[in-house]
Amino acid sequence: HQDVYVQKIGSNGNLIWGNGINVTLDGGIDLAEKNPLLLSDGSGGTYVTWNIYASFTVYENYMTHLDSTGAVDTNWNTIALDTFRATHIEDGAGNNEYPANNTWLQADGNIAVTYTRESPSETTAEMIVVQQDGLEANLSPSIQISNDNEYIGQFKGYEYGDYGVYGIFTVNSDVYAQRLDDNWLKEWGVTGLIVSSMD
Protein backbone atom coordinates (compact mmCIF):
# COMPACT_ATOMS: atom_id res chain seq x y z
CA HIS A 1 0.00 0.00 0.00
CA GLN A 2 1.42 3.37 -1.03
CA ASP A 3 0.06 6.85 -0.35
CA VAL A 4 0.79 10.24 -1.92
CA TYR A 5 1.77 13.16 0.30
CA VAL A 6 2.41 16.77 -0.71
CA GLN A 7 4.79 19.02 1.20
CA LYS A 8 5.55 22.73 0.87
CA ILE A 9 9.10 23.79 1.73
CA GLY A 10 10.02 27.37 2.57
CA SER A 11 13.03 29.23 1.20
CA ASN A 12 14.95 28.44 4.40
CA GLY A 13 14.16 24.73 4.17
CA ASN A 14 11.38 24.65 6.75
CA LEU A 15 8.42 22.31 6.27
CA ILE A 16 5.35 24.53 5.92
CA TRP A 17 2.65 21.86 5.69
CA GLY A 18 3.53 19.89 8.83
CA ASN A 19 3.99 16.21 8.05
CA GLY A 20 2.63 16.72 4.55
CA ILE A 21 -0.87 16.60 3.08
CA ASN A 22 -2.14 13.10 2.30
CA VAL A 23 -4.20 13.21 -0.90
CA THR A 24 -4.72 9.45 -0.98
CA LEU A 25 -8.15 8.06 -1.77
CA ASP A 26 -9.56 6.46 1.36
CA GLY A 27 -12.27 4.28 -0.15
CA GLY A 28 -10.27 1.14 0.60
CA ILE A 29 -10.16 -0.12 -3.01
CA ASP A 30 -6.66 0.97 -3.95
CA LEU A 31 -3.50 -1.14 -3.87
CA ALA A 32 -1.05 1.66 -4.54
CA GLU A 33 -1.14 5.38 -5.28
CA LYS A 34 2.05 6.84 -6.70
CA ASN A 35 3.80 8.73 -9.54
CA PRO A 36 2.69 12.21 -8.41
CA LEU A 37 3.14 15.34 -10.53
CA LEU A 38 2.97 18.88 -9.15
CA LEU A 39 1.94 22.02 -11.00
CA SER A 40 2.04 25.45 -9.34
CA ASP A 41 -1.23 27.37 -9.44
CA GLY A 42 0.68 30.66 -9.32
CA SER A 43 -0.79 31.60 -5.93
CA GLY A 44 1.22 29.45 -3.55
CA GLY A 45 -0.90 26.35 -4.05
CA THR A 46 -0.47 23.36 -6.32
CA TYR A 47 -2.34 20.97 -8.58
CA VAL A 48 -1.47 17.33 -7.86
CA THR A 49 -1.86 14.51 -10.37
CA TRP A 50 -1.19 10.90 -9.41
CA ASN A 51 -1.84 7.35 -10.58
CA ILE A 52 -3.81 4.69 -8.73
CA TYR A 53 -3.27 0.98 -9.14
CA ALA A 54 -6.81 0.02 -8.18
CA SER A 55 -6.06 -3.64 -8.96
CA PHE A 56 -3.40 -5.59 -10.80
CA THR A 57 -5.14 -4.77 -14.07
CA VAL A 58 -6.76 -1.35 -13.46
CA TYR A 59 -4.84 1.95 -13.49
CA GLU A 60 -6.41 5.39 -13.11
CA ASN A 61 -5.24 9.01 -12.93
CA TYR A 62 -6.61 11.57 -10.48
CA MET A 63 -6.03 15.27 -9.91
CA THR A 64 -6.77 17.60 -7.01
CA HIS A 65 -5.95 21.18 -6.03
CA LEU A 66 -4.42 22.40 -2.77
CA ASP A 67 -4.49 26.11 -1.97
CA SER A 68 -1.58 28.04 -0.43
CA THR A 69 -2.48 26.78 3.06
CA GLY A 70 -2.59 23.13 2.00
CA ALA A 71 -6.38 22.97 2.14
CA VAL A 72 -8.10 20.94 -0.56
CA ASP A 73 -10.09 23.08 -3.00
CA THR A 74 -13.78 22.47 -2.28
CA ASN A 75 -14.77 23.42 -5.83
CA TRP A 76 -13.45 20.11 -7.15
CA ASN A 77 -15.53 16.98 -7.68
CA THR A 78 -16.25 14.68 -4.77
CA ILE A 79 -15.11 11.09 -5.23
CA ALA A 80 -17.50 8.57 -3.67
CA LEU A 81 -16.40 7.16 -0.30
CA ASP A 82 -13.66 9.76 0.07
CA THR A 83 -13.28 12.70 2.40
CA PHE A 84 -11.43 15.00 0.01
CA ARG A 85 -12.27 16.34 -3.42
CA ALA A 86 -10.61 15.22 -6.64
CA THR A 87 -11.25 14.69 -10.33
CA HIS A 88 -10.84 11.40 -12.16
CA ILE A 89 -8.97 12.03 -15.41
CA GLU A 90 -10.41 9.59 -17.91
CA ASP A 91 -11.24 9.13 -21.56
CA GLY A 92 -14.82 8.12 -20.81
CA ALA A 93 -14.37 4.56 -22.03
CA GLY A 94 -13.00 3.09 -18.81
CA ASN A 95 -9.65 2.16 -20.32
CA ASN A 96 -6.46 1.79 -18.31
CA GLU A 97 -4.56 5.04 -17.85
CA TYR A 98 -0.81 4.94 -17.33
CA PRO A 99 0.76 7.60 -15.08
CA ALA A 100 0.41 11.13 -16.42
CA ASN A 101 3.63 12.36 -18.04
CA ASN A 102 3.30 16.10 -17.55
CA THR A 103 0.88 18.92 -16.84
CA TRP A 104 0.86 22.61 -17.69
CA LEU A 105 -1.35 25.68 -17.33
CA GLN A 106 -2.79 26.90 -20.61
CA ALA A 107 -3.33 30.50 -21.63
CA ASP A 108 -6.98 30.31 -20.48
CA GLY A 109 -5.99 29.04 -17.01
CA ASN A 110 -7.17 25.46 -17.59
CA ILE A 111 -4.82 22.52 -17.02
CA ALA A 112 -3.62 20.19 -19.78
CA VAL A 113 -2.62 16.65 -18.78
CA THR A 114 -0.84 14.16 -21.04
CA TYR A 115 -0.83 10.41 -20.48
CA THR A 116 -1.07 7.11 -22.30
CA ARG A 117 -4.02 4.77 -22.06
CA GLU A 118 -4.48 1.14 -22.97
CA SER A 119 -7.55 -0.34 -24.60
CA PRO A 120 -7.90 -4.01 -25.56
CA SER A 121 -6.37 -3.37 -29.00
CA GLU A 122 -3.94 -0.46 -28.67
CA THR A 123 -1.99 1.93 -26.53
CA THR A 124 -2.64 5.57 -27.33
CA ALA A 125 -0.99 8.83 -26.28
CA GLU A 126 -3.67 11.28 -25.19
CA MET A 127 -4.27 14.65 -23.58
CA ILE A 128 -7.20 15.92 -21.55
CA VAL A 129 -7.96 19.50 -20.52
CA VAL A 130 -9.21 20.06 -16.98
CA GLN A 131 -10.96 23.27 -15.98
CA GLN A 132 -9.64 25.16 -12.98
CA ASP A 133 -12.63 24.04 -10.92
CA GLY A 134 -11.98 20.40 -11.84
CA LEU A 135 -15.55 19.91 -13.03
CA GLU A 136 -14.83 19.30 -16.70
CA ALA A 137 -12.53 16.28 -16.66
CA ASN A 138 -15.29 13.66 -16.64
CA LEU A 139 -17.21 15.55 -19.34
CA SER A 140 -14.49 16.42 -21.86
CA PRO A 141 -13.38 13.77 -24.33
CA SER A 142 -9.67 13.15 -24.33
CA ILE A 143 -7.67 14.29 -27.34
CA GLN A 144 -5.97 11.46 -29.16
CA ILE A 145 -2.40 12.43 -30.02
CA SER A 146 -1.45 9.16 -31.69
CA ASN A 147 -3.07 5.89 -32.63
CA ASP A 148 -0.95 2.81 -33.15
CA ASN A 149 -1.27 -0.87 -32.33
CA GLU A 150 2.24 -0.96 -30.91
CA TYR A 151 3.52 0.19 -27.55
CA ILE A 152 3.44 3.94 -27.00
CA GLY A 153 5.21 5.46 -24.05
CA GLN A 154 7.08 8.46 -22.63
CA PHE A 155 4.70 11.00 -24.11
CA LYS A 156 5.57 14.65 -23.42
CA GLY A 157 3.46 17.61 -24.45
CA TYR A 158 4.22 21.33 -24.51
CA GLU A 159 1.99 24.27 -25.29
CA TYR A 160 2.77 26.63 -28.14
CA GLY A 161 0.88 29.82 -28.95
CA ASP A 162 -2.30 30.12 -26.93
CA TYR A 163 -3.70 26.60 -27.04
CA GLY A 164 -1.78 24.49 -29.55
CA VAL A 165 0.42 21.62 -28.40
CA TYR A 166 3.68 20.05 -29.48
CA GLY A 167 4.05 16.43 -28.42
CA ILE A 168 6.81 13.85 -28.61
CA PHE A 169 6.40 10.14 -27.87
CA THR A 170 7.93 6.76 -28.55
CA VAL A 171 6.48 3.85 -30.50
CA ASN A 172 8.57 0.81 -29.62
CA SER A 173 12.12 2.06 -30.32
CA ASP A 174 11.16 4.93 -32.63
CA VAL A 175 10.54 8.57 -31.64
CA TYR A 176 7.65 10.57 -33.12
CA ALA A 177 6.51 14.18 -32.88
CA GLN A 178 3.04 15.60 -33.32
CA ARG A 179 1.51 19.06 -33.32
CA LEU A 180 -2.09 19.99 -32.51
CA ASP A 181 -3.47 23.35 -33.59
CA ASP A 182 -5.63 25.55 -31.37
CA ASN A 183 -8.67 23.46 -32.37
CA TRP A 184 -6.85 20.27 -31.23
CA LEU A 185 -6.55 18.99 -34.81
CA LYS A 186 -3.44 17.06 -35.83
CA GLU A 187 -1.15 19.00 -38.13
CA TRP A 188 1.53 16.39 -38.75
CA GLY A 189 -0.46 13.47 -40.13
CA VAL A 190 -2.44 10.75 -38.38
CA THR A 191 0.56 9.13 -36.68
CA GLY A 192 2.90 12.13 -36.45
CA LEU A 193 6.40 12.68 -37.81
CA ILE A 194 9.10 10.13 -37.15
CA VAL A 195 12.19 11.95 -35.86
CA SER A 196 14.36 8.98 -34.91
CA SER A 197 14.24 5.36 -35.97
CA MET A 198 16.19 2.22 -35.18
CA ASP A 199 15.59 0.96 -38.75
ABEGO torsion letter per residue (X at the ends): XBBBBBBBBBAAGBBAAEAEBBABBAAGABABBBGBBBBBAGAGBBBBBBBBBABAABBBBBBBBBBAAGBBBAABBBBBGBABBBBBBBAGAGBBBBBBABBBBBAAGBBBBBBBBBBAABBBBBBBBBBAAGAAAAABBBBBABBBABBBBGBBBBBBEAABBBBBBBBEABBBBBBBBAAGBBABEAAEBBABBAX
